[in-house]
Amino acid sequence: MHKTIEPTILYFGTPVVLISTLNPDGSPNLTPMSSAWWLGWSCALGLGQMGQTSDNLIRTRECVINLPCEDLVTQVDRACTHHRQKSRAGAET
């Protein structure tokens, strides 16, 4: 017997999603992350407490989660590399 559960639970595991928020000056902030999953109708994000993305989420309580397609792997990888370099240098994301 097949039973559909509503809503379904969706867990991505390790694929990278791009989370976009708005900075205080209205400019966009785009951050790669590899920890996002859905429990029912709620999305859980595995973000650290320090950084511009967390500050933006606390301030606005809004974000957009982008699920890049396979065609964008190279660009997403580039964004992740840039993000890691900024993080290691102590810059906010």
Wavefront OBJ file of the C-alpha trace (Angstrom):
o trace
v 0.000 0.000 0.000
v 1.357 3.425 -0.972
v 0.547 6.328 1.300
v 1.344 9.953 0.498
v 2.490 11.960 3.502
v 1.573 15.631 3.401
v 3.814 17.566 3.611
v 6.752 15.416 2.694
v 10.132 15.743 4.362
v 12.972 16.808 2.116
v 16.643 16.560 3.116
v 19.358 17.612 0.684
v 22.354 16.228 2.547
v 25.479 17.829 1.153
v 24.488 19.623 -2.093
v 25.103 23.333 -1.940
v 22.229 25.796 -1.893
v 22.622 29.540 -2.307
v 20.929 31.687 0.297
v 20.277 35.308 -0.545
v 19.451 38.051 1.947
v 19.424 41.844 1.935
v 22.139 43.864 3.645
v 21.137 46.935 5.716
v 21.942 49.209 2.747
v 19.595 47.188 0.500
v 22.378 45.473 -1.446
v 22.116 41.705 -2.002
v 24.097 39.161 0.008
v 24.586 35.711 -1.544
v 26.089 32.887 0.500
v 26.666 29.230 -0.385
v 25.730 26.676 2.246
v 25.508 22.914 2.376
v 23.072 22.440 5.209
v 19.420 23.022 4.369
v 16.530 20.639 4.890
v 12.766 20.731 5.166
v 10.697 19.325 8.016
v 7.098 19.627 7.038
v 6.555 23.163 5.787
v 9.564 24.591 7.653
v 13.094 24.902 6.322
v 16.026 24.450 8.704
v 19.286 26.206 7.831
v 22.656 25.202 9.230
v 24.187 28.673 9.547
v 26.710 29.941 12.043
v 25.714 32.788 14.329
v 28.470 35.091 13.120
v 28.362 36.727 9.726
v 26.359 39.053 7.539
v 23.873 36.402 6.410
v 22.871 35.581 9.997
v 22.654 39.287 10.858
v 20.432 39.880 7.820
v 18.138 36.957 8.704
v 17.744 38.152 12.279
v 17.019 41.700 11.110
v 14.624 40.982 8.202
v 13.444 37.413 8.918
v 13.520 36.850 5.144
v 15.698 35.006 2.663
v 15.520 33.200 -0.660
v 16.962 29.702 -0.957
v 18.193 28.956 -4.449
v 18.642 25.385 -5.629
v 21.114 25.656 -8.500
v 20.781 23.225 -11.396
v 23.564 20.972 -12.618
v 24.419 23.443 -15.395
v 25.592 25.940 -12.742
v 28.052 23.643 -10.934
v 31.127 25.586 -12.095
v 29.699 28.960 -11.043
v 28.505 27.641 -7.664
v 31.911 26.063 -7.042
v 33.536 29.416 -7.800
v 31.183 31.155 -5.351
v 31.986 28.593 -2.639
v 35.737 29.016 -3.183
v 35.410 32.808 -2.942
v 33.268 32.463 0.217
v 35.857 30.139 1.877
v 38.680 32.542 1.075
v 36.771 35.472 2.585
v 35.923 33.418 5.682
v 39.530 32.386 6.222
v 40.608 36.010 5.901
v 38.157 36.931 8.662
v 35.771 38.871 6.449
v 32.047 38.695 7.096
v 29.884 36.795 4.615
l 1 2 3 4 5 6 7 8 9 10 11 12 13 14 15 16 17 18 19 20 21 22 23 24 25 26 27 28 29 30 31 32 33 34 35 36 37 38 39 40 41 42 43 44 45 46 47 48 49 50 51 52 53 54 55 56 57 58 59 60 61 62 63 64 65 66 67 68 69 70 71 72 73 74 75 76 77 78 79 80 81 82 83 84 85 86 87 88 89 90 91 92 93
